[in-house]
């Protein structure tokens, strides 16, 4: 497919008052927005007006960071998606859920239900959940090892796929005359027995409009990339430079091909935190205003936790210590750890400067400029083998999303890079992906366990 035919995929990553950790302190921000469904309904409608492919919600079964630092209360994301389904018509709805602290039957049912309720717009961002704090919420003293979490995730996805296929598409006949609601021969147990799970099935939800929700993945470690190559259809990732993004893109596409899949069937969307204003100087002034609102004592403690060092080892006006742990010794969020350390070393940032850089996107690329400059930055990566689209992470909400939709999207449309209207009604159609065949039906029967 040539560049002229290729279109960007844009996902709006929504987070309470915005991705910048100090956004809630702005005069116009509502610090209670994170638990206000009307706030998220408004954001989803703005993104839909901009013909975004999808909106996305991160999640973790633990409070993230210090509650004194930024709004920490979160609604359960699949519940949130259900509320957004009724407030929108076309935009995709993606939520995060952990394979480490859930069971396949419950999650398969939950996402199938959202897909039904939304008319085929559900997506699942698959995560393995790092950190001992989450583990302790589930009666475990520490997180499972990195490799073990990904091994469980792979089997989890296998089981979920079998459950989604446990009903044929035409199983429900609803024949009033004969008194047959569903053909029992087209609804089957899956009888899965593996290392981590034993699940009989079938699912108690008929096969949903998309067959499967869109499968999204966000880990960039070696194990994460291998899991994505086998299962993911969209990947949310973080890179700071064009060269790093190109290397990740080409590596993941090659792994996908090696896994026997079409590389075009996986869409890679790096995160970008766009700080937008009518002039570049105004954009940089807004970025500095936000950074000045960061409380260093909170931010340093969070950075120390990420780097696995004591806060007192991080002097605010010095560069990172030279004797940090190696990535191999990190059991959680390996790729993000490496990205942060490499960013600090490459740009010789002090801890204070690094805190400012991380304040907007926690390692995702922050870009300040005019709408045209933001469009240029997006186009450069898109046309040079670094991205199939972008995970748009507004630093302030709703203002940051509104300015992107009203001023950046028109530029991308004028350049022929982005749709002017939706051509389909399901999330898979937005991403140009086929509806998966049922492994148990027709010609596939008996070929896939």
SEKEBA-587636 format. One record per residue (C-alpha): residue number from 0; x, y, z. Coordinates in steps of 0.25 Angstrom, whole numbers, plus 2048, in hexadecimal, padded with zeros to 3 digits. Each point is the difference from the previous one (the first is absolute). Layout:
BEGIN
<node num="NUM" x="X" y="Y" z="Z"/>
...
***
This chain:
BEGIN
<node num="0" x="800" y="800" z="800"/>
<node num="1" x="806" y="80D" z="7FC"/>
<node num="2" x="801" y="80D" z="808"/>
<node num="3" x="7F5" y="807" z="7F9"/>
<node num="4" x="7F6" y="7F5" z="804"/>
<node num="5" x="804" y="7FF" z="80E"/>
<node num="6" x="7F9" y="807" z="80B"/>
<node num="7" x="804" y="804" z="80E"/>
<node num="8" x="7F9" y="7F9" z="80C"/>
<node num="9" x="7FD" y="809" z="80B"/>
<node num="10" x="7FD" y="7FB" z="80E"/>
<node num="11" x="7FC" y="80A" z="80C"/>
<node num="12" x="807" y="7FC" z="80D"/>
<node num="13" x="7F7" y="806" z="80A"/>
<node num="14" x="804" y="803" z="80E"/>
<node num="15" x="7F8" y="808" z="80A"/>
<node num="16" x="804" y="80F" z="7FF"/>
<node num="17" x="80B" y="7FC" z="7F6"/>
<node num="18" x="80D" y="7F9" z="7FF"/>
<node num="19" x="809" y="80B" z="806"/>
<node num="20" x="801" y="7FC" z="80F"/>
<node num="21" x="7FD" y="80F" z="804"/>
<node num="22" x="7F5" y="802" z="7F7"/>
<node num="23" x="7F5" y="7FF" z="80B"/>
<node num="24" x="807" y="80C" z="806"/>
<node num="25" x="7FC" y="80A" z="7F5"/>
<node num="26" x="7F5" y="80A" z="803"/>
<node num="27" x="7F7" y="7FA" z="7F5"/>
<node num="28" x="802" y="7F1" z="804"/>
<node num="29" x="7F6" y="7F8" z="808"/>
<node num="30" x="808" y="7F8" z="80A"/>
<node num="31" x="7F4" y="7F7" z="802"/>
<node num="32" x="7FE" y="7FD" z="7F1"/>
<node num="33" x="807" y="7F2" z="801"/>
<node num="34" x="7F3" y="7FA" z="806"/>
<node num="35" x="7F6" y="809" z="7F8"/>
<node num="36" x="7FA" y="7F8" z="7F5"/>
<node num="37" x="7FB" y="80C" z="7F9"/>
<node num="38" x="80E" y="805" z="7FE"/>
<node num="39" x="804" y="7F3" z="7F9"/>
<node num="40" x="7F3" y="800" z="7F8"/>
<node num="41" x="804" y="80E" z="7FB"/>
<node num="42" x="80E" y="7FC" z="7FD"/>
<node num="43" x="7FB" y="7F4" z="7F8"/>
<node num="44" x="7F7" y="808" z="7F8"/>
<node num="45" x="80B" y="80A" z="7FD"/>
<node num="46" x="809" y="7F5" z="7FB"/>
<node num="47" x="7F5" y="7FA" z="7F8"/>
<node num="48" x="7FE" y="80E" z="7F9"/>
<node num="49" x="80E" y="7FF" z="7FC"/>
<node num="50" x="7FE" y="7F2" z="7FA"/>
<node num="51" x="80A" y="7FA" z="809"/>
<node num="52" x="801" y="7F1" z="7FF"/>
<node num="53" x="7FE" y="7FE" z="80F"/>
<node num="54" x="801" y="805" z="80E"/>
<node num="55" x="808" y="7F8" z="80B"/>
<node num="56" x="801" y="7FF" z="80F"/>
<node num="57" x="80C" y="7FB" z="807"/>
<node num="58" x="7FE" y="7F9" z="80D"/>
<node num="59" x="807" y="7F8" z="80C"/>
<node num="60" x="7FA" y="7F9" z="80C"/>
<node num="61" x="807" y="809" z="809"/>
<node num="62" x="801" y="80F" z="803"/>
<node num="63" x="80B" y="806" z="7F7"/>
<node num="64" x="80B" y="808" z="808"/>
<node num="65" x="7FD" y="809" z="80B"/>
<node num="66" x="7F1" y="805" z="802"/>
<node num="67" x="806" y="80D" z="804"/>
<node num="68" x="806" y="802" z="7F2"/>
<node num="69" x="7F5" y="800" z="7F6"/>
<node num="70" x="7F1" y="7FB" z="7FF"/>
<node num="71" x="801" y="7F1" z="803"/>
<node num="72" x="7F2" y="7FB" z="800"/>
<node num="73" x="7FC" y="7F8" z="7F4"/>
<node num="74" x="7F3" y="7FA" z="7FB"/>
<node num="75" x="801" y="7F1" z="7FC"/>
<node num="76" x="802" y="802" z="7F1"/>
<node num="77" x="7F7" y="7F5" z="7FA"/>
<node num="78" x="7F5" y="806" z="808"/>
<node num="79" x="804" y="80E" z="7FA"/>
<node num="80" x="800" y="7FB" z="7F2"/>
<node num="81" x="7F2" y="7FB" z="802"/>
<node num="82" x="7FB" y="80E" z="804"/>
<node num="83" x="808" y="806" z="7F4"/>
<node num="84" x="7FA" y="7F6" z="7F6"/>
<node num="85" x="7F2" y="806" z="802"/>
<node num="86" x="806" y="80E" z="7FE"/>
<node num="87" x="807" y="7FE" z="7F3"/>
<node num="88" x="7FD" y="7F9" z="7F3"/>
<node num="89" x="80D" y="7FC" z="7F8"/>
<node num="90" x="80C" y="802" z="808"/>
<node num="91" x="808" y="7F4" z="806"/>
<node num="92" x="800" y="7FE" z="80F"/>
<node num="93" x="80D" y="7F9" z="806"/>
<node num="94" x="802" y="7FD" z="80E"/>
<node num="95" x="80C" y="7FA" z="808"/>
<node num="96" x="7FF" y="7F3" z="808"/>
<node num="97" x="80A" y="7F7" z="806"/>
<node num="98" x="803" y="7F2" z="7FD"/>
<node num="99" x="807" y="7FE" z="80D"/>
<node num="100" x="7F5" y="804" z="809"/>
<node num="101" x="7F4" y="7FB" z="7F9"/>
<node num="102" x="7FA" y="7F3" z="7FB"/>
<node num="103" x="7FE" y="7FD" z="7F1"/>
<node num="104" x="7F1" y="7FD" z="801"/>
<node num="105" x="7FC" y="80D" z="807"/>
<node num="106" x="809" y="809" z="7F7"/>
<node num="107" x="7FB" y="7F9" z="7F3"/>
<node num="108" x="7F2" y="802" z="805"/>
<node num="109" x="802" y="80E" z="803"/>
<node num="110" x="806" y="804" z="7F3"/>
<node num="111" x="7F6" y="7F8" z="7F8"/>
<node num="112" x="7F5" y="807" z="808"/>
<node num="113" x="806" y="80E" z="7FC"/>
<node num="114" x="801" y="7FC" z="7F2"/>
<node num="115" x="7F2" y="7FC" z="7FF"/>
<node num="116" x="7FB" y="80D" z="808"/>
<node num="117" x="808" y="809" z="7F7"/>
<node num="118" x="7FD" y="7F9" z="7F3"/>
<node num="119" x="80E" y="7FB" z="7FD"/>
<node num="120" x="809" y="80B" z="805"/>
<node num="121" x="807" y="7F9" z="80C"/>
<node num="122" x="80F" y="7FF" z="802"/>
<node num="123" x="809" y="7F9" z="80B"/>
<node num="124" x="80D" y="806" z="803"/>
<node num="125" x="807" y="7F3" z="806"/>
<node num="126" x="80A" y="803" z="80B"/>
<node num="127" x="807" y="7F7" z="80A"/>
<node num="128" x="801" y="80A" z="80B"/>
<node num="129" x="80D" y="803" z="807"/>
<node num="130" x="803" y="804" z="80E"/>
<node num="131" x="7FF" y="7FA" z="80E"/>
<node num="132" x="7F5" y="809" z="804"/>
<node num="133" x="7F6" y="7FA" z="7F7"/>
<node num="134" x="804" y="7F2" z="804"/>
<node num="135" x="7FD" y="803" z="80E"/>
<node num="136" x="7F2" y="804" z="7FD"/>
<node num="137" x="7FE" y="7F1" z="7FB"/>
<node num="138" x="806" y="7F9" z="80C"/>
<node num="139" x="80E" y="7FF" z="7FA"/>
<node num="140" x="80C" y="805" z="806"/>
<node num="141" x="807" y="804" z="7F4"/>
<node num="142" x="7FE" y="801" z="7F1"/>
<node num="143" x="802" y="7F3" z="7F8"/>
<node num="144" x="80D" y="800" z="7F7"/>
<node num="145" x="800" y="808" z="7F3"/>
<node num="146" x="801" y="7F3" z="7F8"/>
<node num="147" x="7F5" y="7F9" z="808"/>
<node num="148" x="7F6" y="80B" z="7FE"/>
<node num="149" x="802" y="800" z="7F1"/>
<node num="150" x="7FF" y="7F1" z="800"/>
<node num="151" x="7F3" y="801" z="807"/>
<node num="152" x="7FB" y="80B" z="7F7"/>
<node num="153" x="802" y="7F8" z="7F4"/>
<node num="154" x="7F8" y="7F4" z="805"/>
<node num="155" x="7F6" y="80A" z="805"/>
<node num="156" x="7FE" y="806" z="7F2"/>
<node num="157" x="7FF" y="7F2" z="7FA"/>
<node num="158" x="7F5" y="7FD" z="80A"/>
<node num="159" x="7F8" y="80D" z="7FD"/>
<node num="160" x="801" y="7FD" z="7F1"/>
<node num="161" x="7FA" y="7F2" z="802"/>
<node num="162" x="7F5" y="806" z="809"/>
<node num="163" x="7FC" y="80A" z="7F6"/>
<node num="164" x="800" y="7F5" z="7F5"/>
<node num="165" x="7F7" y="7F7" z="809"/>
<node num="166" x="7F4" y="805" z="7F9"/>
<node num="167" x="7FF" y="7FF" z="7F1"/>
<node num="168" x="7FB" y="80E" z="7F9"/>
<node num="169" x="7F3" y="7F9" z="7FC"/>
<node num="170" x="7FE" y="7F8" z="80D"/>
<node num="171" x="7F4" y="809" z="804"/>
<node num="172" x="7F4" y="7FC" z="7F7"/>
<node num="173" x="7F5" y="806" z="809"/>
<node num="174" x="7F5" y="7F7" z="7F9"/>
<node num="175" x="7F3" y="803" z="807"/>
<node num="176" x="7F8" y="7F5" z="7F8"/>
<node num="177" x="809" y="7F5" z="803"/>
<node num="178" x="803" y="805" z="80E"/>
<node num="179" x="810" y="800" z="7FE"/>
<node num="180" x="807" y="80C" z="804"/>
<node num="181" x="80E" y="7FB" z="7FD"/>
<node num="182" x="806" y="7F4" z="7F9"/>
<node num="183" x="807" y="7F8" z="80B"/>
<node num="184" x="809" y="7FA" z="7F6"/>
<node num="185" x="806" y="80E" z="7FD"/>
<node num="186" x="803" y="803" z="80F"/>
<node num="187" x="80B" y="7F8" z="806"/>
<node num="188" x="809" y="7FE" z="80C"/>
<node num="189" x="80F" y="804" z="7FD"/>
<node num="190" x="806" y="7F6" z="80B"/>
<node num="191" x="80D" y="807" z="801"/>
<node num="192" x="80A" y="7FA" z="80A"/>
<node num="193" x="80D" y="807" z="800"/>
<node num="194" x="80B" y="804" z="80A"/>
<node num="195" x="7F9" y="80C" z="806"/>
<node num="196" x="7F1" y="7FE" z="7FC"/>
<node num="197" x="7F6" y="7F5" z="800"/>
<node num="198" x="7F3" y="806" z="7F9"/>
<node num="199" x="7F5" y="7F7" z="7FB"/>
<node num="200" x="7F7" y="80B" z="7F9"/>
<node num="201" x="7F8" y="804" z="7F8"/>
<node num="202" x="7FF" y="80F" z="802"/>
<node num="203" x="7F2" y="804" z="805"/>
<node num="204" x="800" y="80C" z="7F5"/>
<node num="205" x="7FE" y="7FD" z="7F2"/>
<node num="206" x="80B" y="803" z="7F6"/>
<node num="207" x="801" y="80F" z="7FF"/>
<node num="208" x="7FF" y="809" z="7F4"/>
<node num="209" x="80F" y="801" z="7FE"/>
<node num="210" x="802" y="7F1" z="804"/>
<node num="211" x="80B" y="805" z="809"/>
<node num="212" x="803" y="80D" z="806"/>
<node num="213" x="80C" y="807" z="7F9"/>
<node num="214" x="80C" y="7FB" z="808"/>
<node num="215" x="80A" y="80B" z="804"/>
<node num="216" x="80D" y="7FF" z="807"/>
<node num="217" x="809" y="80A" z="807"/>
<node num="218" x="80D" y="7F9" z="805"/>
<node num="219" x="80D" y="802" z="7F8"/>
<node num="220" x="809" y="7F6" z="807"/>
<node num="221" x="805" y="7F4" z="7F8"/>
<node num="222" x="7F5" y="7F8" z="807"/>
<node num="223" x="7F6" y="80B" z="7FD"/>
<node num="224" x="804" y="801" z="7F1"/>
<node num="225" x="7FF" y="7F1" z="7FF"/>
<node num="226" x="7F2" y="800" z="806"/>
<node num="227" x="7FC" y="80B" z="7F7"/>
<node num="228" x="805" y="7F9" z="7F3"/>
<node num="229" x="7F7" y="7F4" z="803"/>
<node num="230" x="7F3" y="807" z="805"/>
<node num="231" x="800" y="80F" z="7FF"/>
<node num="232" x="7F9" y="808" z="7F5"/>
<node num="233" x="804" y="80D" z="805"/>
<node num="234" x="80C" y="804" z="809"/>
<node num="235" x="801" y="80C" z="809"/>
<node num="236" x="80F" y="803" z="801"/>
<node num="237" x="809" y="80B" z="805"/>
<node num="238" x="80C" y="805" z="7F9"/>
<node num="239" x="808" y="80D" z="801"/>
<node num="240" x="807" y="801" z="7F3"/>
<node num="241" x="7FD" y="7FD" z="7F1"/>
<node num="242" x="80B" y="7F6" z="800"/>
<node num="243" x="7FB" y="7F8" z="80C"/>
<node num="244" x="7F2" y="800" z="7FA"/>
<node num="245" x="805" y="7FB" z="7F3"/>
<node num="246" x="808" y="7F5" z="807"/>
<node num="247" x="7F4" y="7FC" z="808"/>
<node num="248" x="7F6" y="800" z="7F4"/>
<node num="249" x="809" y="7F8" z="7F7"/>
<node num="250" x="803" y="7F6" z="80B"/>
<node num="251" x="7F2" y="7FE" z="804"/>
<node num="252" x="7FB" y="7FE" z="7F1"/>
<node num="253" x="80B" y="7F6" z="7FE"/>
<node num="254" x="7FC" y="7F8" z="80D"/>
<node num="255" x="7F2" y="801" z="7FB"/>
<node num="256" x="803" y="7FA" z="7F3"/>
<node num="257" x="809" y="7F5" z="807"/>
<node num="258" x="7F4" y="7FC" z="808"/>
<node num="259" x="7F8" y="7FD" z="7F3"/>
<node num="260" x="7F8" y="80D" z="800"/>
<node num="261" x="7FE" y="80B" z="7F6"/>
<node num="262" x="809" y="80C" z="805"/>
<node num="263" x="7F5" y="809" z="7FB"/>
<node num="264" x="7F6" y="7FA" z="80A"/>
<node num="265" x="808" y="807" z="80B"/>
<node num="266" x="7FF" y="80F" z="802"/>
<node num="267" x="80B" y="807" z="807"/>
<node num="268" x="7FC" y="80C" z="807"/>
<node num="269" x="80B" y="808" z="808"/>
<node num="270" x="7FB" y="80A" z="80B"/>
<node num="271" x="801" y="80F" z="7FE"/>
<node num="272" x="7FD" y="80B" z="80A"/>
<node num="273" x="7FD" y="80C" z="7F7"/>
<node num="274" x="800" y="80D" z="807"/>
<node num="275" x="7FA" y="809" z="7F5"/>
<node num="276" x="7FE" y="80F" z="7FF"/>
<node num="277" x="7FF" y="80B" z="7F5"/>
<node num="278" x="80F" y="802" z="801"/>
<node num="279" x="80C" y="7F8" z="804"/>
<node num="280" x="803" y="809" z="80B"/>
<node num="281" x="7F2" y="800" z="806"/>
<node num="282" x="801" y="7F0" z="7FF"/>
<node num="283" x="80D" y="800" z="808"/>
<node num="284" x="7FB" y="80A" z="80A"/>
<node num="285" x="7F4" y="7F7" z="802"/>
<node num="286" x="809" y="7F4" z="802"/>
<node num="287" x="809" y="808" z="80A"/>
<node num="288" x="7F3" y="805" z="808"/>
<node num="289" x="7FC" y="7F1" z="802"/>
<node num="290" x="80E" y="7FC" z="804"/>
<node num="291" x="801" y="80B" z="80A"/>
<node num="292" x="7F4" y="7FA" z="807"/>
<node num="293" x="807" y="7F3" z="802"/>
<node num="294" x="803" y="7FD" z="80F"/>
<node num="295" x="80F" y="7FA" z="7FF"/>
<node num="296" x="7FF" y="7F9" z="80D"/>
<node num="297" x="7F4" y="7F7" z="7FB"/>
<node num="298" x="806" y="7FE" z="7F2"/>
<node num="299" x="80E" y="7FD" z="805"/>
<node num="300" x="7FA" y="7F5" z="809"/>
<node num="301" x="7F9" y="7FA" z="7F4"/>
<node num="302" x="80C" y="800" z="7F8"/>
<node num="303" x="808" y="7FA" z="80B"/>
<node num="304" x="7F6" y="7F5" z="800"/>
<node num="305" x="801" y="7FE" z="7F1"/>
<node num="306" x="80F" y="7FF" z="800"/>
<node num="307" x="800" y="7F7" z="80D"/>
<node num="308" x="809" y="80A" z="808"/>
<node num="309" x="7FE" y="808" z="80D"/>
<node num="310" x="7FA" y="80E" z="7FD"/>
<node num="311" x="80C" y="806" z="808"/>
<node num="312" x="809" y="7FA" z="7F5"/>
<node num="313" x="7FA" y="80A" z="7F6"/>
<node num="314" x="805" y="80E" z="802"/>
<node num="315" x="7F7" y="809" z="7F8"/>
<node num="316" x="80B" y="808" z="7FA"/>
<node num="317" x="809" y="7F5" z="7FC"/>
<node num="318" x="7FF" y="7F5" z="7F5"/>
<node num="319" x="7FC" y="7F2" z="803"/>
<node num="320" x="80A" y="7F8" z="808"/>
<node num="321" x="809" y="7F7" z="7F8"/>
<node num="322" x="7FE" y="7F3" z="808"/>
<node num="323" x="7F1" y="7FE" z="7FD"/>
<node num="324" x="7FA" y="7F2" z="7FF"/>
<node num="325" x="801" y="7F9" z="7F2"/>
<node num="326" x="7F4" y="7FD" z="7F8"/>
<node num="327" x="802" y="7F1" z="802"/>
<node num="328" x="7FE" y="802" z="80F"/>
<node num="329" x="7F3" y="807" z="7FF"/>
<node num="330" x="7F3" y="7F7" z="800"/>
<node num="331" x="7F6" y="80A" z="7FD"/>
<node num="332" x="7FE" y="80B" z="7F4"/>
<node num="333" x="80E" y="7FC" z="7FB"/>
<node num="334" x="7FF" y="808" z="7F3"/>
<node num="335" x="7FB" y="80D" z="807"/>
<node num="336" x="80B" y="7FF" z="80A"/>
<node num="337" x="80A" y="7FF" z="7F4"/>
<node num="338" x="7FA" y="80C" z="7F8"/>
<node num="339" x="800" y="809" z="80C"/>
<node num="340" x="80F" y="7FD" z="803"/>
<node num="341" x="804" y="802" z="7F2"/>
<node num="342" x="7F8" y="80D" z="7FF"/>
<node num="343" x="808" y="805" z="80C"/>
<node num="344" x="80D" y="7FB" z="7FB"/>
<node num="345" x="7FF" y="805" z="7F2"/>
<node num="346" x="7FB" y="80E" z="803"/>
<node num="347" x="809" y="801" z="80D"/>
<node num="348" x="7F3" y="804" z="808"/>
<node num="349" x="801" y="804" z="80E"/>
<node num="350" x="7F6" y="7F8" z="809"/>
<node num="351" x="7F7" y="80D" z="800"/>
<node num="352" x="800" y="801" z="7F1"/>
<node num="353" x="7FD" y="7F1" z="7FF"/>
<node num="354" x="7F4" y="802" z="809"/>
<node num="355" x="7FB" y="80B" z="7F7"/>
<node num="356" x="802" y="7F8" z="7F4"/>
<node num="357" x="7F8" y="7F4" z="806"/>
<node num="358" x="7F5" y="809" z="806"/>
<node num="359" x="7F9" y="801" z="7F3"/>
<node num="360" x="800" y="7F1" z="7FB"/>
<node num="361" x="808" y="7F7" z="809"/>
<node num="362" x="80A" y="7FD" z="7F5"/>
<node num="363" x="7F8" y="803" z="7F4"/>
<node num="364" x="805" y="80A" z="7F6"/>
<node num="365" x="7FB" y="80F" z="804"/>
<node num="366" x="800" y="809" z="7F4"/>
<node num="367" x="7FD" y="80F" z="801"/>
<node num="368" x="7FC" y="809" z="7F4"/>
<node num="369" x="7F5" y="805" z="7F7"/>
<node num="370" x="7F6" y="7F7" z="7FA"/>
<node num="371" x="808" y="7FF" z="7F3"/>
<node num="372" x="80D" y="7FD" z="807"/>
<node num="373" x="7F8" y="7F5" z="808"/>
<node num="374" x="7FB" y="7FA" z="7F2"/>
<node num="375" x="80E" y="801" z="7FB"/>
<node num="376" x="805" y="7F8" z="80B"/>
<node num="377" x="7F5" y="7F5" z="7FF"/>
<node num="378" x="802" y="800" z="7F1"/>
<node num="379" x="80F" y="7FE" z="801"/>
<node num="380" x="7FF" y="7F3" z="808"/>
<node num="381" x="7F4" y="7FB" z="7F8"/>
<node num="382" x="807" y="801" z="7F3"/>
<node num="383" x="80E" y="7FB" z="804"/>
<node num="384" x="7FD" y="7F2" z="806"/>
<node num="385" x="7FE" y="804" z="80E"/>
<node num="386" x="7F1" y="800" z="802"/>
<node num="387" x="7F2" y="7FC" z="7FB"/>
<node num="388" x="7FA" y="80B" z="808"/>
<node num="389" x="801" y="806" z="80E"/>
<node num="390" x="7FA" y="7FF" z="80E"/>
<node num="391" x="7FD" y="80E" z="802"/>
<node num="392" x="802" y="804" z="80F"/>
<node num="393" x="7FB" y="80E" z="802"/>
<node num="394" x="807" y="807" z="80C"/>
<node num="395" x="7F3" y="807" z="804"/>
<node num="396" x="7F2" y="7FB" z="7FF"/>
<node num="397" x="7F6" y="804" z="7F9"/>
<node num="398" x="808" y="80C" z="7FB"/>
<node num="399" x="80C" y="7F8" z="7FA"/>
<node num="400" x="7F7" y="7F6" z="7F8"/>
<node num="401" x="7F7" y="80B" z="7FB"/>
<node num="402" x="80C" y="808" z="7FA"/>
<node num="403" x="805" y="7F3" z="7FA"/>
<node num="404" x="7F3" y="7FD" z="7FA"/>
<node num="405" x="7FD" y="80E" z="7FB"/>
<node num="406" x="80D" y="804" z="7FB"/>
<node num="407" x="80A" y="7F4" z="7FE"/>
<node num="408" x="7F5" y="7F6" z="7FA"/>
<node num="409" x="7FD" y="80A" z="7F5"/>
<node num="410" x="80E" y="801" z="7FC"/>
<node num="411" x="802" y="7F1" z="7FF"/>
<node num="412" x="7F3" y="7FF" z="7F8"/>
<node num="413" x="805" y="80B" z="7F6"/>
<node num="414" x="80D" y="7F8" z="7FE"/>
<node num="415" x="7F8" y="7F3" z="7FD"/>
<node num="416" x="805" y="7F9" z="80C"/>
<node num="417" x="7F3" y="7FE" z="808"/>
<node num="418" x="7F2" y="7FD" z="7FE"/>
<node num="419" x="7F5" y="80B" z="7FF"/>
<node num="420" x="7F5" y="7F6" z="804"/>
<node num="421" x="7FE" y="7F2" z="805"/>
<node num="422" x="7FF" y="7F5" z="7F5"/>
<node num="423" x="7FC" y="7F5" z="80A"/>
<node num="424" x="7F9" y="7FE" z="80D"/>
<node num="425" x="809" y="7F6" z="807"/>
<node num="426" x="80D" y="803" z="807"/>
<node num="427" x="807" y="7F5" z="7F7"/>
<node num="428" x="7FA" y="807" z="7F4"/>
<node num="429" x="807" y="80D" z="805"/>
<node num="430" x="80D" y="7F9" z="801"/>
<node num="431" x="7FE" y="7F9" z="7F2"/>
<node num="432" x="800" y="7F2" z="807"/>
<node num="433" x="7F9" y="7F4" z="7FC"/>
<node num="434" x="7F5" y="7FA" z="809"/>
<node num="435" x="807" y="7F3" z="806"/>
<node num="436" x="7FB" y="7F3" z="7FB"/>
<node num="437" x="7FA" y="7F6" z="80A"/>
<node num="438" x="80A" y="7F5" z="803"/>
<node num="439" x="7F6" y="7F6" z="802"/>
<node num="440" x="7F7" y="802" z="7F4"/>
<node num="441" x="7FF" y="7FB" z="7F2"/>
<node num="442" x="80E" y="7FE" z="7F9"/>
<node num="443" x="807" y="803" z="80D"/>
<node num="444" x="7F9" y="7F5" z="809"/>
<node num="445" x="80A" y="7F7" z="806"/>
<node num="446" x="80C" y="807" z="7FB"/>
<node num="447" x="802" y="809" z="80C"/>
<node num="448" x="7FF" y="7FB" z="80F"/>
***
